[in-house]
Structures are given as structure tokens and as C-alpha cells.
Amino acid sequence: MQEIKGGQILITGGGGVIGSYVIDALKDDFDIVVADKIKPVENVKFVNIDLTEPFSISNDFESCIHLAAFVGGIQFFTKHPIENLRDNPRMLTNLLDAVSNSNVNHVIYTSSSVVYQHQTQYPTPEESVDSSPPPTSAYGMSKLVGEHICKAYHEQSGLNYTVLRPFNAYGPREAPDPEYAHVIPELTRKILSGQFPVELLGSGEQTRTFTHGKDIGNAFYLSLKNKNSINEIFNVAGNEEMKIIDVFKKIWKMTGHNEELKIKHLDELPHDVPRRYPSNKKIQEKLGWKPQVSFDDGLLETIEWIKENYFSK
């Protein structure tokens, strides 16, 4: 059994996009070890490991952040229900089993806004999950099951946890991969590649509440630093509910187009949701967190990063 050792904070899945923002937020205050198959770009200790296999951790770790998941945009997770339902809970239980035999006293679990798939209460508070139908997407169900797994380990062994539910993360660093990307890099890729009319899944009337990666990283930092996070669940979300069609138009203008945007509407994918608008009141009151990056600033920054890294000549 592989042992992970040599740090203060363990971050599983830290080689991903959100992991990079979490590392940025924590690296000045903590000695970090990343456990993943993907090496992070940041200069931190790294252990190459398959988290679906059991592992152990040394007694020098104080806390763990669990980011590892089989995840991508809606096109990606719709195609991989088996991996979502099989591997996401498996990676989490492997971590919690390892933690149970260590000195770690706090695990931060990264859930998802997809647990609110069938929600009808807006702005959506954290506790509404208990009274609404459970998600029917494999990814959403895997994330909700993970929350219950954390609660089970707390009830049986006393392990302290925090659950963070990020909403529609965006920002630089996410590749505009057509099979994997979330909506903002995906639409940006289509426009910059010259697609016209530009394809859009669904009517575009769906709403989302976007949250910049820097703000999400700060939520993890505050969850480690503030005892008010212990055994609590928080939405991590921006303040603006936005229609996808309006985001599309912003991207069109920010990429330098003055002509009229023409759209080819495609059928929406299974498990898409018409509205996603959470309450972020709880995390503001308990942890003092609030979004710092305005959506327009973050969107322009993201577009410029994609242009520079994937479309520069």
C-alpha cells in the first residue's frame, strides 16, 4: 500500500484547475502535498498515485482537502456515469479510511452545485437538499453520496469535515477541450475557432451563477482557518444569476466581434438544469467569505488566457 507523507496539508486531485487556485490560496501559509495522477504546475510536493486504490498517509498531516473526482463539463460527465458512480465515492472512502488511521482531524470535501439538480427554491439555501428530490445525474448523485459518506465517518469515528459546493467555476487555466470543458471555455473555443453560426446547447435561457477560481480558492483557505466551518456545508457562489445566452453575447463582444451573433441551437443534454441560483448568505456570515472578482473582469481574463494559450499565432 502506497504511503503519502511529508506535508501539513494533503490535497487530493490538486493537479486540476480548481486545485491550482486552492494551492495559490494556501501555499504561503501551509506545507502542501498534492496526491494525483496529474502533476500540478505549482512548485509543491507531489505524489503520483491512483486514488481509486487504497493508500495510507503519515502522521504529519493536519488536514486534507479532497478535490479528486471524475469530473468535467456536462458533455463529459453525461458520457461517464459508471466512472462517476464507481470511482468518486471510492476515492473519497479511500481517503477517509487513510485519514482514520492518521492524525488528521479535518477533511474538506468538494461537492458540487449539481446536488441541487431538481431544486425549485431560489436563491437556494444549503438545507434545501434535504427536502428536494435527489439528483438523477450520475455525477450529482456521486457528489451527494460523498456528502453522506463524510457525515457517516463523522458520526461513527468523530472525523470533522466541511463540505463546499462550488457553483460554476470559471477562470483562466481550464483548457477549451471540446470533450471536457465547461460552458465558458467551450463557447470561447467555438467563437475563436471561427464557427458560425455558433452552436449552443439548448435555448440559452438556462441560468447559472458563476464563481471565479480565485474566489473558490479563498473559500478553501477560510474553511481551514475558521473553526466555524467545522461539520458545516456551504454554497460557494458568485452573486449574479446569468442566462447562458447573455454570457454567450458577452463572449462574442469580448472576442472583438461587432457583427450580429448568429446561433445554431442544439438539443440540450440530459440532466441539464434550467436554473442555478444559490444563496451564499451562510458562507458570508459564518466564514466572512464573499466573491471578489467581478464576472466581467473574470470573463475577459479567461478569454484572453484562452486566446494566448490556444489561438495565438
C-alpha positions in Angstrom: 0.0 0.0 0.0 1.4 3.4 -1.1 2.0 5.9 1.7 1.7 9.7 1.3 3.9 11.7 3.6 5.9 14.8 4.1 3.5 17.7 4.5 1.0 19.7 6.6 -2.0 19.8 4.1 -2.8 17.0 1.7 -4.7 17.9 -1.4 -6.1 15.1 -3.5 -6.7 16.0 -7.1 -4.6 19.1 -6.7 -3.4 18.8 -10.3 -6.6 20.1 -11.7 -7.8 23.7 -12.4 -9.6 24.2 -9.1 -6.6 22.6 -7.4 -4.3 25.3 -8.8 -6.4 28.0 -7.3 -6.6 26.3 -4.0 -2.8 25.9 -4.0 -2.4 29.6 -4.8 -4.6 30.5 -1.8 -2.8 28.2 0.6 0.8 28.0 -0.4 2.1 30.9 1.7 0.7 29.6 4.9 0.9 25.8 4.6 3.3 23.0 3.6 1.3 21.3 0.8 1.4 17.8 -0.7 -0.6 17.0 -3.8 -1.7 13.5 -4.5 -2.9 13.0 -8.0 -2.2 11.4 -11.4 -1.6 14.9 -12.8 1.3 16.9 -11.6 0.4 20.5 -10.6 2.1 23.4 -12.3 2.8 25.0 -8.9 6.0 24.1 -7.1 4.7 21.9 -4.4 5.4 18.4 -3.2 3.7 15.8 -5.5 2.9 12.1 -5.2 1.8 10.3 -8.3 -0.9 8.0 -7.2 -4.1 6.2 -8.3 -6.6 7.3 -5.6 -9.0 4.6 -6.6 -6.6 2.1 -4.9 -6.2 2.1 -1.0 -3.4 4.1 0.4 -2.1 5.4 3.7 -1.0 8.8 4.9 1.7 9.7 7.5 1.0 11.3 10.9 2.5 14.7 9.9 -0.7 15.9 8.1 -3.1 18.1 9.9 -5.9 18.5 7.3 -6.9 17.1 4.0 -8.7 18.8 1.0 -10.4 16.3 -1.3 -10.7 17.6 -4.8 -10.2 14.4 -6.7 -13.1 13.4 -8.8 -14.1 12.1 -12.2 -15.4 15.4 -13.5 -15.8 17.7 -16.5 -18.5 19.8 -18.2 -22.0 18.4 -18.7 -21.0 16.8 -22.0 -18.2 14.9 -20.2 -20.0 13.6 -17.2 -23.0 12.6 -19.2 -20.8 10.2 -21.1 -19.2 8.6 -18.0 -21.9 7.6 -15.5 -20.1 4.4 -14.5 -16.9 6.2 -13.6 -18.8 8.8 -11.6 -20.8 6.4 -9.5 -18.0 3.9 -9.1 -14.8 6.0 -8.7 -15.9 9.2 -7.0 -17.1 7.5 -3.8 -14.3 5.0 -4.0 -11.6 7.8 -4.0 -13.3 9.5 -1.1 -13.6 6.4 1.1 -10.0 5.5 0.4 -9.0 9.0 1.7 -11.3 8.8 4.8 -10.0 5.3 5.6 -6.4 6.6 5.4 -7.4 9.7 7.5 -9.0 7.5 10.1 -5.5 5.9 10.8 -3.7 9.2 11.0 -3.5 12.5 13.0 -5.7 14.4 10.5 -8.7 16.0 12.3 -10.4 17.9 9.4 -11.3 17.0 5.9 -12.7 19.4 3.3 -14.9 17.6 0.8 -15.5 19.3 -2.6 -19.1 18.6 -3.5 -21.0 20.4 -6.4 -23.9 22.6 -7.3 -25.2 19.6 -9.2 -26.6 18.2 -6.0 -29.4 20.8 -6.5 -30.4 19.3 -9.9 -34.1 19.3 -9.1 -34.3 22.3 -6.9 -37.1 24.8 -7.1 -36.3 27.2 -4.2 -34.3 30.3 -5.2 -32.0 31.6 -4.0 -31.2 28.1 -3.0 -30.1 27.6 0.6 -27.8 24.7 1.7 -30.5 22.9 3.7 -32.9 22.6 0.7 -31.1 19.5 -0.4 -32.8 17.6 2.4 -36.3 18.4 1.1 -35.9 18.3 -2.7 -35.6 15.2 -5.0 -32.1 13.8 -5.2 -30.1 14.4 -8.4 -30.7 11.9 -11.2 -27.3 12.5 -12.9 -24.6 10.1 -12.0 -22.2 12.9 -11.2 -24.7 14.7 -9.0 -25.6 11.5 -7.2 -21.9 10.6 -6.6 -21.3 14.1 -5.1 -24.4 13.8 -2.8 -23.4 10.3 -1.7 -19.9 11.7 -0.9 -21.5 14.3 1.5 -23.3 11.4 3.3 -20.1 9.4 3.5 -18.4 12.4 5.2 -21.3 12.6 7.7 -21.1 8.8 8.3 -17.4 9.0 9.2 -18.2 11.9 11.5 -21.0 10.1 13.3 -19.1 6.8 13.7 -15.5 8.0 14.2 -15.7 11.6 15.1 -13.9 12.9 12.0 -14.5 16.6 11.4 -15.5 17.7 7.9 -16.5 20.7 5.8 -18.5 20.4 2.6 -18.1 23.0 -0.1 -20.5 23.2 -3.0 -18.8 25.4 -5.7 -21.1 26.8 -8.4 -20.0 27.0 -12.0 -16.3 27.6 -11.5 -14.6 29.6 -14.2 -11.4 31.5 -14.9 -8.1 31.0 -16.7 -6.3 27.6 -16.7 -9.1 25.4 -18.0 -8.3 24.0 -21.4 -11.1 24.5 -24.0 -11.2 20.8 -24.7 -14.4 20.0 -26.6 -15.0 16.8 -24.7 -14.2 18.1 -21.3 -14.6 21.9 -21.0 -17.3 23.7 -19.1 -19.5 26.2 -20.8 -17.3 29.4 -20.8 -14.2 27.8 -22.3 -16.3 25.7 -24.7 -18.2 28.8 -26.1 -15.0 30.7 -26.3 -13.3 28.0 -28.3 -16.2 27.8 -30.7 -16.1 31.5 -31.3 -12.3 31.8 -31.6 -12.1 28.9 -34.0 -14.5 30.7 -36.4 -17.6 28.5 -36.0 -20.5 30.4 -37.5 -23.3 30.3 -36.8 -22.1 29.3 -33.3 -23.6 26.1 -31.7 -25.3 26.4 -28.4 -26.8 23.5 -26.3 -30.4 24.3 -25.5 -32.2 27.6 -25.7 -29.7 29.6 -23.7 -32.3 30.6 -21.3 -30.7 28.4 -18.7 -29.2 30.4 -15.8 -26.0 29.9 -13.9 -24.2 31.6 -11.1 -20.5 31.7 -12.0 -17.7 31.8 -9.4 -14.1 32.6 -10.2 -11.4 30.1 -9.3 -9.7 32.7 -7.1 -12.8 33.1 -5.0 -13.2 29.4 -4.7 -9.6 29.0 -3.6 -10.3 31.6 -0.9 -13.3 29.6 0.3 -11.0 26.6 1.0 -8.5 28.8 2.7 -11.1 30.3 5.1 -12.5 26.8 5.7 -9.1 25.7 7.0 -8.6 28.8 9.1 -12.0 29.4 10.6 -13.5 26.9 13.1 -17.0 28.0 12.1 -16.5 25.7 9.1 -16.4 22.5 11.1 -19.1 20.0 10.3 -20.9 22.5 8.1 -22.0 22.7 4.4 -21.5 25.8 2.3 -22.5 27.1 -1.1 -19.6 28.8 -2.8 -21.1 31.0 -5.4 -21.0 34.4 -7.0 -23.8 37.0 -6.7 -25.1 37.2 -10.2 -27.6 34.8 -11.8 -27.0 35.0 -15.5 -28.6 33.5 -18.6 -26.2 31.4 -20.8 -27.4 33.4 -23.8 -26.3 36.6 -22.2 -22.9 35.1 -21.3 -22.6 34.0 -24.9 -23.2 37.6 -26.1 -20.6 38.9 -23.7 -18.0 36.4 -25.0 -18.9 37.4 -28.6 -18.3 41.1 -27.9 -15.1 40.5 -25.8 -13.6 38.5 -28.6 -13.8 41.6 -30.9 -16.9 40.8 -32.9 -19.1 43.8 -33.9 -21.4 41.8 -36.3 -24.6 40.2 -35.1 -24.1 36.9 -33.3 -25.9 34.0 -35.0 -26.7 30.9 -33.0 -27.4 27.4 -34.0 -29.4 25.9 -31.2 -28.8 22.2 -30.5 -30.8 19.9 -28.3 -29.9 20.3 -24.6 -28.2 17.3 -23.0 -29.8 15.0 -20.5 -29.6 16.3 -16.8 -29.2 19.9 -17.8 -31.0 22.2 -15.4 -33.0 25.3 -16.3 -31.9 27.4 -13.3 -29.0 27.5 -10.9 -29.1 30.4 -8.4 -27.9 29.7 -4.8 -27.8 31.6 -1.6 -24.3 32.5 -0.5 -25.5 34.0 2.8 -24.3 31.3 5.0 -20.7 31.3 4.0 -20.6 35.1 4.2 -22.0 35.1 7.7 -20.0 32.2 9.1 -16.7 32.5 7.3 -16.6 36.1 6.2 -16.3 35.0 2.5 -17.6 36.9 -0.4 -16.8 36.9 -4.1 -14.1 39.4 -5.0 -13.8 39.0 -8.8 -16.5 40.7 -10.9 -17.9 38.5 -13.6 -17.0 40.8 -16.5 -13.4 41.1 -15.3 -13.1 37.4 -14.8 -14.7 36.6 -18.1 -12.3 38.9 -20.0 -9.3 37.5 -18.2 -10.5 33.9 -19.1 -11.0 34.8 -22.8 -7.6 36.5 -23.0 -5.9 33.4 -21.4 -7.6 31.0 -23.9 -6.6 33.3 -26.8 -3.0 33.4 -25.7 -2.6 29.7 -24.9 -4.6 28.1 -27.7 -5.2 30.6 -30.5 -2.1 32.8 -30.7 -0.2 32.6 -34.0 
